Amino acid sequence: MASKQQMDHDAYRRKVRGMSDDSLRWVIRDCREALDANPDTDKASYYQDEICYCEMELAARQRRAVR
């Protein structure tokens, strides 16, 4: 049985801060497609975390732009 991929949450949060909006949207779309294709993959929780952090970064940028 393959082990589940673990995320370094602090490192990933730092990584998304340096990504463009288009890159963040691409990661979100790619992860969703991967989950739709195989929801039982060992990487499912990793993909869900990626989606969450990318969406959080986009939301934070939007809030900063409004101020």
DAKA-V202654 format. One record per residue. N is the residue number from 0. RES is the residue in three letters. SS is DSSP state (H for helix, E for strand, - for the rest). PHI is phi in whole degrees, 0 to 359 (* if undefined). PSI is psi in whole degrees, 0 to 359 (999 if undefined). Layout:
n=<N:N>
res=<RES:RES>
ss=<SS:SS>
phi=<PHI:PHI>
psi=<PSI:PSI>
This chain:
n=<0:1:2:3:4:5:6:7:8:9:10:11:12:13:14:15:16:17:18:19:20:21:22:23:24:25:26:27:28:29:30:31:32:33:34:35:36:37:38:39:40:41:42:43:44:45:46:47:48:49:50:51:52:53:54:55:56:57:58:59:60:61:62:63:64:65:66>
res=<MET:ALA:SER:LYS:GLN:GLN:MET:ASP:HIS:ASP:ALA:TYR:ARG:ARG:LYS:VAL:ARG:GLY:MET:SER:ASP:ASP:SER:LEU:ARG:TRP:VAL:ILE:ARG:ASP:CYS:ARG:GLU:ALA:LEU:ASP:ALA:ASN:PRO:ASP:THR:ASP:LYS:ALA:SER:TYR:TYR:GLN:ASP:GLU:ILE:CYS:TYR:CYS:GLU:MET:GLU:LEU:ALA:ALA:ARG:GLN:ARG:ARG:ALA:VAL:ARG>
ss=<-:-:-:-:-:-:-:-:H:H:H:H:H:H:H:H:H:-:-:-:H:H:H:H:H:H:H:H:H:H:H:H:H:H:H:H:H:-:-:-:-:-:-:H:H:H:H:H:H:H:H:H:H:H:H:H:H:H:H:H:H:H:H:H:H:H:->
phi=<*:285:279:284:288:257:257:272:299:297:295:292:299:295:299:293:298:267:271:287:302:298:295:298:295:296:299:302:297:297:294:297:296:296:291:296:287:211:294:263:299:296:267:303:292:295:298:296:296:301:301:301:292:293:294:297:293:298:295:296:295:294:298:294:291:283:291>
psi=<132:145:153:141:134:142:139:96:317:317:321:321:320:320:314:334:331:0:149:163:317:320:319:316:323:316:316:311:316:316:319:319:320:318:322:321:325:80:342:11:151:342:7:313:327:313:320:320:318:314:312:310:323:318:321:319:317:319:319:320:321:317:318:326:332:332:999>
